């Protein structure tokens, strides 16, 4: 590059000198030559400095990269060592059955859903300030969970992934209350310690069948049964459907859905957030007055697997308090993990708090209000995947659901189906 600059400069000098000689102006030619020579020298100095600067930066970058990789290697080795120690301790204190060992082996080989990357937390000094920030940022957290769950669904489910893909409630930040006061934490000395149960994050899914057959319980989720976890009706229950809704906010469609349910005399369960209880207390009260179950979807829709035991307990207690104070309603003791993300520890804690965990055996992509499925296609999906003991998850903010629910109920009733409550589901 430097040689090209020098060559170009010399050529220009020669052309200028030639013209000056033709004009018989030797003095002017000399001055021009000196000026251009000085310019050339300046260019050489600047170019040399630039080359040295670039070389220095490349060297520093290489050193930093090597140092970073070394630190990562050290951290990885330390993490693996800690994991090995913990596994040995668990194995020595809690003997496993053959089924448990087989399940863990399958989970390891399949690599079903990675644990979500931990988000950095703001350094806030008060519980109230932290909760307020989390409420305002609800949509951001939920979008992250949506992306993660969609990725997991793609890897583990059937080809028609939108049938059984599950997304979280959309509790809009504009609907989130600005005044948030954390309730007193419910203390329970009988709660299991953190080491008693695995805190590994699982992401609920179930593989749908197109022949109206009951979907099987994935092997890695077998442990939900011993922690009062339900996801489908008892085998042999017949043509029964349990209708559930996850509700984070109101956009006009919840009221329409309540009207339809009332006219058809169909019971349902609404898993709500604190946002809805604070902003739409009359709607929550109407749910209870119409005979529906108002259930716990946590206060702020956090990833519960990342919380401490006291924080987990506080999330459930906080919603209970909000529903009681704002709507005058007592929460039914049914819990649904936000975004379908849970650990065995979470289910054990919920059970200790008197809750039964409710998953689902069918859901479809109805949560995005900006990309609603076509009504005829949505109705076809729902009717095409009915099965014995179906626990159906819908989002009441969906305009499509509000439009097709009436026809959906009519078609099922005419075909001999009946709608039952979660109380019946968990008592069978």
C-alpha positions as CSV (number, residue, x, y, z in Angstrom):
1,X,0.0,0.0,0.0
2,X,2.8,2.4,0.9
3,X,4.7,1.6,-2.3
4,X,1.7,2.4,-4.4
5,X,1.3,5.8,-2.7
6,X,5.0,6.6,-3.3
7,X,4.8,5.6,-6.9
8,X,1.6,7.6,-7.5
9,X,3.2,10.6,-5.9
10,X,6.4,10.4,-7.9
11,X,4.4,10.2,-11.1
12,X,2.4,13.3,-10.2
13,X,5.7,15.2,-9.4
14,X,7.2,14.3,-12.8
15,X,4.1,15.5,-14.6
16,X,4.1,18.8,-12.7
17,X,7.8,19.3,-13.3
18,X,7.4,18.5,-17.0
19,X,4.6,21.2,-17.3
20,X,6.7,23.7,-15.3
21,X,9.7,23.1,-17.6
22,X,7.5,23.7,-20.5
23,X,6.6,27.0,-19.0
24,X,10.2,27.8,-18.2
25,X,9.5,28.3,-14.5
26,X,12.3,26.6,-12.7
27,X,11.7,28.2,-9.3
28,X,8.1,27.2,-9.3
29,X,9.0,23.7,-10.2
30,X,11.5,23.5,-7.4
31,X,8.9,24.8,-4.9
32,X,6.3,22.3,-6.1
33,X,8.8,19.4,-5.9
34,X,9.7,20.3,-2.3
35,X,6.1,20.6,-1.3
36,X,5.1,17.3,-2.9
37,X,8.1,15.6,-1.3
38,X,7.1,16.8,2.1
39,X,3.6,15.5,1.5
40,X,4.9,12.1,0.5
41,X,7.1,12.0,3.6
42,X,4.1,12.9,5.8
43,X,2.0,10.1,4.2
44,X,4.8,7.6,4.9
45,X,4.9,8.6,8.5
46,X,1.1,8.4,9.0
47,X,0.9,5.1,7.2
48,X,3.7,3.6,9.3
49,X,2.0,4.8,12.5
50,X,-1.3,3.3,11.4
51,X,0.3,-0.1,10.7
52,X,1.9,-0.1,14.1
53,X,-1.4,0.8,15.8
54,X,-3.3,-2.0,14.0
55,X,-0.6,-4.5,14.8
56,X,-0.7,-3.5,18.5
57,X,-4.5,-3.8,18.7
58,X,-4.5,-7.2,17.0
59,X,-1.9,-8.4,19.5
60,X,-4.0,-7.1,22.5
61,X,-7.1,-8.8,21.1
62,X,-5.3,-12.1,20.7
63,X,-4.1,-11.9,24.3
64,X,-7.6,-11.1,25.6
65,X,-9.1,-13.9,23.6
66,X,-6.6,-16.4,25.0
67,X,-7.3,-15.1,28.5
68,X,-11.1,-15.4,28.1
69,X,-10.9,-18.9,26.7
70,X,-8.6,-19.9,29.7
71,X,-11.2,-18.4,32.2
72,X,-14.0,-20.3,30.4
73,X,-12.1,-23.5,30.6
74,X,-11.4,-23.0,34.3
75,X,-15.1,-22.2,34.9
76,X,-16.3,-25.2,32.9
77,X,-13.9,-27.5,34.8
78,X,-15.0,-26.1,38.1
79,X,-18.7,-26.4,37.2
80,X,-18.2,-30.0,36.1
81,X,-16.4,-30.8,39.2
82,X,-19.1,-29.3,41.4
83,X,-21.7,-31.2,39.4
84,X,-19.9,-34.5,39.9
85,X,-19.7,-33.9,43.6
86,X,-23.4,-33.1,43.9
87,X,-24.4,-36.1,41.8
88,X,-22.3,-38.4,44.1
89,X,-23.9,-36.9,47.2
90,X,-27.4,-37.3,45.7
91,X,-26.7,-40.9,44.7
92,X,-25.4,-41.7,48.2
93,X,-28.3,-40.2,50.1
94,X,-31.2,-41.0,47.8
95,X,-31.2,-44.4,46.1
96,X,-32.8,-44.5,42.7
97,X,-35.1,-47.0,41.2
98,X,-34.4,-48.6,37.8
99,X,-37.1,-46.3,36.2
100,X,-35.4,-43.2,37.6
101,X,-32.0,-44.2,36.3
102,X,-33.5,-45.0,32.9
103,X,-35.3,-41.7,32.8
104,X,-32.2,-39.7,33.7
105,X,-30.2,-41.6,31.0
106,X,-32.7,-40.8,28.4
107,X,-32.8,-37.1,29.4
108,X,-29.0,-36.9,29.1
109,X,-28.8,-38.6,25.7
110,X,-31.7,-36.6,24.2
111,X,-30.7,-33.3,25.6
112,X,-34.3,-32.3,25.8
113,X,-34.4,-28.4,26.2
114,X,-31.5,-26.5,27.6
115,X,-31.8,-24.6,30.8
116,X,-32.6,-20.9,30.0
117,X,-29.7,-18.5,30.2
118,X,-29.7,-16.7,33.5
119,X,-30.6,-13.0,33.2
120,X,-28.7,-10.5,35.1
121,X,-30.7,-8.9,37.9
122,X,-30.8,-5.2,38.7
123,X,-29.2,-4.1,42.0
124,X,-32.3,-2.9,43.7
125,X,-32.5,-2.5,47.4
126,X,-36.2,-3.0,48.1
127,X,-38.6,-5.8,47.4
128,X,-41.2,-3.3,46.2
129,X,-38.9,-1.7,43.7
130,X,-37.8,-5.1,42.3
131,X,-41.4,-6.3,41.9
132,X,-42.4,-3.1,40.2
133,X,-39.6,-3.5,37.7
134,X,-40.5,-7.1,37.0
135,X,-44.1,-6.2,36.4
136,X,-43.2,-3.5,34.0
137,X,-40.8,-5.9,32.1
138,X,-43.3,-8.8,32.0
139,X,-43.6,-8.8,28.2
140,X,-39.8,-8.9,27.8
141,X,-39.5,-11.9,30.1
142,X,-42.4,-13.6,28.4
143,X,-41.1,-13.1,24.9
144,X,-37.8,-14.7,26.0
145,X,-39.7,-17.7,27.3
146,X,-41.8,-17.9,24.1
147,X,-38.6,-18.1,22.0
148,X,-37.1,-20.7,24.3
149,X,-40.2,-22.9,24.5
150,X,-40.7,-22.7,20.7
151,X,-37.1,-23.9,20.3
152,X,-37.7,-26.8,22.7
153,X,-41.0,-27.7,20.9
154,X,-39.2,-27.8,17.6
155,X,-36.7,-30.3,18.9
156,X,-39.0,-32.6,20.8
157,X,-42.4,-32.6,19.3
158,X,-44.2,-33.9,16.2
159,X,-44.0,-32.3,12.8
160,X,-47.1,-30.2,13.4
161,X,-45.5,-28.3,16.2
162,X,-48.0,-25.4,16.3
163,X,-50.7,-27.8,17.6
164,X,-48.9,-28.5,20.9
165,X,-46.6,-25.4,21.2
166,X,-47.2,-23.6,24.4
167,X,-46.5,-19.9,24.9
168,X,-46.9,-17.8,28.1
169,X,-49.6,-15.3,28.9
170,X,-49.1,-11.8,27.5
171,X,-49.5,-9.6,30.5
172,X,-48.9,-6.3,28.7
173,X,-46.6,-3.8,30.3
174,X,-49.2,-1.1,29.7
175,X,-51.6,-3.0,31.8
176,X,-49.2,-3.6,34.6
177,X,-50.1,-1.7,37.8
178,X,-47.6,0.9,38.9
179,X,-48.3,0.5,42.6
180,X,-47.1,-2.9,43.8
181,X,-46.7,-3.9,47.4
182,X,-45.3,-7.3,48.2
183,X,-47.4,-9.2,50.7
184,X,-46.0,-11.0,53.7
185,X,-44.3,-14.2,52.8
186,X,-46.1,-17.3,53.9
187,X,-43.8,-19.3,56.2
188,X,-44.0,-23.0,56.3
189,X,-41.4,-24.9,58.3
190,X,-42.3,-28.2,56.7
191,X,-41.2,-27.1,53.3
192,X,-38.6,-29.4,51.8
193,X,-35.1,-28.0,51.6
194,X,-33.7,-27.2,48.2
195,X,-31.4,-30.2,48.0
196,X,-34.3,-32.7,48.5
197,X,-35.6,-32.4,45.0
198,X,-34.0,-31.5,41.6
199,X,-34.1,-27.9,40.5
200,X,-33.4,-28.9,36.9
201,X,-35.7,-26.8,34.6
202,X,-38.1,-28.8,32.5
203,X,-40.3,-27.4,29.7
204,X,-43.7,-29.1,29.4
205,X,-44.8,-30.6,26.1
206,X,-46.8,-33.6,24.9
207,X,-46.8,-35.2,21.5
208,X,-50.2,-34.9,19.8
209,X,-51.9,-37.7,18.0
210,X,-54.1,-37.1,15.0
211,X,-56.4,-40.1,15.6
212,X,-58.0,-38.7,18.8
213,X,-55.8,-41.1,20.9
214,X,-54.6,-40.0,24.3
215,X,-51.1,-38.6,24.1
216,X,-48.5,-40.4,26.3
217,X,-46.8,-38.8,29.2
218,X,-43.1,-38.2,28.2
219,X,-40.7,-40.3,30.2
220,X,-38.8,-37.4,31.6
221,X,-42.0,-36.1,33.3
222,X,-43.0,-39.2,35.2
223,X,-42.2,-37.6,38.5
224,X,-45.1,-35.1,38.2
225,X,-47.5,-37.8,39.3
226,X,-46.0,-38.2,42.8
227,X,-46.2,-34.5,43.3
228,X,-49.9,-34.1,42.6
229,X,-49.3,-33.1,39.0
230,X,-52.2,-33.6,36.5
231,X,-52.2,-33.2,32.7
232,X,-55.0,-35.5,31.4
233,X,-58.1,-37.2,32.8
234,X,-58.0,-40.7,34.1
235,X,-58.0,-43.4,31.5
236,X,-61.5,-44.7,30.9
237,X,-63.2,-41.4,31.9
238,X,-64.9,-41.2,28.6
239,X,-65.7,-38.2,26.4
240,X,-64.7,-35.6,29.0
241,X,-62.9,-32.3,28.4
242,X,-61.4,-30.0,31.1
243,X,-61.4,-26.4,29.7
244,X,-58.6,-24.1,31.1
245,X,-57.5,-20.6,30.3
246,X,-54.3,-18.7,31.1
247,X,-55.2,-15.1,31.6
248,X,-52.7,-12.3,32.1
249,X,-54.7,-9.3,31.1
250,X,-58.0,-8.2,29.5
251,X,-58.4,-6.9,25.9
252,X,-62.1,-7.3,25.5
253,X,-62.2,-11.0,24.7
254,X,-62.3,-12.4,28.2
255,X,-65.7,-10.8,28.8
256,X,-67.0,-12.3,25.5
257,X,-65.7,-15.8,26.5
258,X,-67.4,-15.5,29.9
259,X,-70.6,-14.7,28.1
260,X,-70.4,-17.8,25.9
261,X,-69.5,-20.1,28.8
262,X,-72.4,-18.7,30.8
263,X,-74.9,-19.2,27.9
264,X,-73.7,-22.8,27.4
265,X,-73.4,-23.6,31.1
266,X,-69.9,-24.8,30.6
267,X,-67.4,-24.7,33.6
268,X,-63.8,-23.6,33.1
269,X,-60.7,-22.8,35.1
270,X,-58.9,-19.4,34.7
271,X,-55.2,-19.3,35.7
272,X,-54.6,-15.6,36.3
273,X,-51.8,-13.2,37.2
274,X,-51.7,-10.3,39.7
275,X,-52.0,-7.8,36.9
276,X,-55.5,-9.0,36.0
277,X,-56.6,-9.1,39.6
278,X,-55.5,-5.5,40.2
279,X,-56.7,-4.0,36.9
280,X,-59.9,-6.0,36.3
281,X,-61.2,-7.1,39.7
282,X,-64.8,-7.1,38.5
283,X,-63.9,-9.6,35.8
284,X,-62.1,-11.9,38.3
285,X,-65.2,-11.7,40.6
286,X,-67.4,-12.6,37.7
287,X,-65.4,-15.7,36.9
288,X,-66.0,-16.9,40.4
289,X,-69.6,-15.8,40.5
290,X,-70.3,-17.7,37.2
291,X,-69.0,-20.9,38.8
292,X,-65.5,-21.0,37.3
293,X,-62.3,-21.7,39.2
294,X,-59.9,-18.8,39.7
295,X,-56.5,-20.5,39.9
296,X,-52.9,-19.5,40.5
297,X,-50.6,-18.7,37.6
298,X,-48.2,-16.8,40.0
299,X,-48.1,-13.1,40.6
300,X,-45.7,-11.9,38.0
301,X,-45.1,-14.9,35.6
302,X,-41.5,-15.4,36.6
303,X,-39.4,-18.5,35.8
304,X,-40.1,-20.2,39.0
305,X,-37.2,-22.7,38.7
306,X,-34.8,-19.8,39.3
307,X,-36.4,-18.6,42.5
308,X,-35.5,-19.5,46.1
309,X,-38.1,-21.4,48.1
310,X,-39.2,-18.3,49.9
311,X,-39.5,-16.4,46.6
312,X,-41.5,-19.3,45.1
313,X,-43.8,-19.2,48.1
314,X,-44.2,-15.5,47.9
315,X,-45.2,-15.6,44.2
316,X,-48.2,-17.8,45.0
317,X,-49.1,-16.0,48.3
318,X,-48.9,-12.6,46.6
319,X,-51.5,-13.6,44.0
320,X,-53.7,-15.1,46.7
321,X,-53.6,-11.7,48.5
322,X,-54.2,-9.6,45.4
323,X,-57.2,-11.7,44.4
324,X,-58.7,-11.6,47.9
325,X,-58.2,-7.9,48.4
326,X,-59.2,-6.6,44.9
327,X,-61.8,-9.1,43.8
328,X,-63.0,-10.6,47.1
329,X,-62.3,-14.1,45.8
330,X,-60.3,-17.0,47.2
331,X,-57.9,-18.7,44.9
332,X,-58.7,-22.3,44.1
333,X,-55.7,-24.5,45.0
334,X,-54.6,-25.3,41.4
335,X,-51.2,-24.1,40.1
336,X,-49.9,-23.8,36.6
337,X,-46.2,-23.0,36.0
338,X,-45.6,-19.9,33.9
339,X,-44.7,-20.9,30.3
340,X,-44.8,-24.5,31.3
341,X,-41.3,-24.3,32.9
342,X,-41.0,-26.3,36.1
343,X,-38.7,-28.4,38.2
344,X,-39.4,-31.3,40.6
345,X,-38.6,-29.0,43.5
346,X,-41.3,-26.5,42.2
347,X,-44.0,-29.2,42.2
348,X,-43.0,-30.4,45.6
349,X,-43.2,-26.9,47.0
350,X,-46.6,-26.3,45.4
351,X,-47.9,-29.6,46.9
352,X,-46.6,-28.5,50.3
353,X,-48.5,-25.3,49.9
354,X,-51.7,-27.2,49.2
355,X,-51.7,-26.9,45.4
356,X,-52.2,-29.4,42.7
357,X,-50.2,-28.7,39.6
358,X,-52.2,-28.6,36.3
359,X,-50.5,-29.0,33.0
360,X,-52.4,-29.8,29.7
361,X,-52.7,-32.4,27.0
362,X,-53.4,-30.1,24.2
363,X,-52.7,-26.4,23.2
364,X,-52.2,-24.6,20.0
365,X,-50.6,-21.3,18.9
366,X,-53.3,-18.8,20.0
367,X,-51.3,-16.5,22.3
368,X,-50.0,-13.9,19.7
369,X,-52.7,-11.2,19.3
370,X,-50.8,-9.9,16.3
371,X,-50.8,-13.2,14.5
372,X,-54.0,-14.9,15.3
373,X,-54.8,-18.2,13.4
374,X,-57.7,-18.2,11.0
375,X,-61.0,-19.2,12.8
376,X,-61.8,-22.1,10.5
377,X,-58.3,-23.5,10.7
378,X,-58.3,-23.1,14.5
379,X,-61.6,-24.8,14.9
380,X,-60.4,-27.7,12.7
381,X,-57.3,-28.1,14.9
382,X,-59.3,-28.2,18.2
383,X,-61.9,-30.6,16.9
384,X,-59.2,-32.8,15.3
385,X,-57.3,-33.3,18.5
386,X,-60.0,-34.1,21.0
387,X,-59.2,-37.1,23.2
388,X,-60.5,-38.8,26.3
389,X,-59.8,-36.7,29.4
390,X,-58.5,-33.8,27.4
391,X,-57.1,-30.9,29.4
392,X,-57.3,-28.0,26.9
393,X,-55.3,-24.9,27.3
394,X,-56.5,-21.7,25.6
395,X,-55.7,-18.0,26.0
396,X,-58.9,-15.9,26.5
397,X,-57.2,-12.8,25.0
398,X,-57.3,-14.5,21.6
399,X,-59.9,-13.0,19.3
400,X,-60.0,-16.3,17.3
401,X,-60.9,-18.2,20.5
402,X,-63.7,-15.7,21.3
403,X,-65.0,-16.2,17.7
404,X,-65.0,-20.0,17.6
405,X,-65.7,-21.0,21.2
406,X,-69.4,-21.1,20.7
407,X,-69.3,-23.4,17.7
408,X,-66.6,-25.5,19.4
409,X,-68.7,-26.1,22.4
410,X,-71.8,-26.9,20.3
411,X,-70.0,-29.3,18.1
412,X,-68.6,-31.2,21.1
413,X,-71.9,-31.4,23.0
414,X,-73.7,-32.6,19.9
415,X,-71.1,-35.3,19.6
416,X,-71.6,-36.5,23.2
417,X,-68.8,-34.7,25.0
418,X,-69.2,-33.1,28.4
419,X,-67.1,-30.4,30.2
420,X,-65.9,-31.1,33.7
421,X,-64.1,-29.2,36.4
422,X,-60.5,-29.5,37.7
423,X,-62.0,-30.6,41.0
424,X,-63.4,-33.7,39.2
425,X,-60.1,-34.2,37.4
426,X,-58.0,-34.3,40.6
427,X,-60.5,-36.3,42.7
428,X,-60.6,-39.2,40.3
